[in-house]
Amino acid sequence: MYSKIISGILILTITLSCSDNYNIEGTIDSIANGDIVILQKQQGQSFINIDSAHIKDGHFSFKGRQDTATMALISISGKDKLPFTPLLFILENGNLRARIDTLSSISGTELNDKFQNYMDDRSFLDIKLEQLSRQYVTTYVKGQLTDSLFVRLQKEFGEYETQLKDLTRNYILNNTNNISGVYLFIQNSFLFPPETQKEIIENGGEFFEHNPAIQTFSKLLSMNKNVEIGMPYINLKMQTPSGSPVTLSDYIQKGKYVLIDFWASWCAPCRKQMPELIKIYDRFKNKNFEIVGVSFDNNKNEWVEYINDMKISWPQMSDLKGWDSNAIMLYAIQGIPHTVLVNPQGIIIAKDLKGKELISTLNKLLK
């Protein structure tokens, strides 16, 4: 009798100790044997290293304790060309099974299972959008982009983009009581107009509303009314690449339409659109049009080097504070590249114009 009670207590103790800790068992292709797996967790706006493990016979493991569920990453350190994607997941106590591959995945807890289902659906849509974007660029460069093909690509892209927005919005609204809903909202806010962002926050509940990142975002959202179309531009005081003081007002209200380009040399999407923006500037710079670059760099050498390498000829300014720049809050900027078009009277007349849309607008304004 006593032995059965003791056995029961031991089983219960083991079960409780497992649930009070996380145990991650991972598998990966054996070509990664000898490399190091890095476990990181989110802290503020970045991810910090908390553990590492060597890969042996295609396996690795992590053990520890996480009192509050948080977003985390598992990535491979070593051979840069290995075809493995970092694994984004929710670090929480429990038994987790991770697979690092070209499309990495995790399972084992209810929260991670739901999040992985979202990531799988998201991956499918991201691939479709990437394929359509690549087809557009390829046919455009080769001069094979017919009007009918453009209309078809645009229609298909719009359909998949709508699916992505609906998928992400529904996941966030169904998970505002845990960190994954917060994380996906912050990372994907650009998918939604301000009214949808407000709706999500208002329906988020206590956990969502009291999260520091959401509170900061709410403050940013409240500033959006100050830079809506029809409002006057907000002046900025910064420095030129040579270190001289400069203000945005030095370039605006000079009888020109001015495109304020918020960017950074470390920003991949900014780099991607820069060659096209240079072509647009060369086309319109002698027609009462100017661009002013406002950079969110924090490394002056990298900022200046990129400007010189790309031969960017329009004025540039920065306070070299990165995402701590005052311009972020003043212009309610949620992501870059971000543009604001201002008329000769200093009034904001358009935002986030790119490519053909920007060219079409400038053709109408600069007749």
Disulfide bonds with the S-S distance in Angstrom:
Cys267-Cys270 2.43
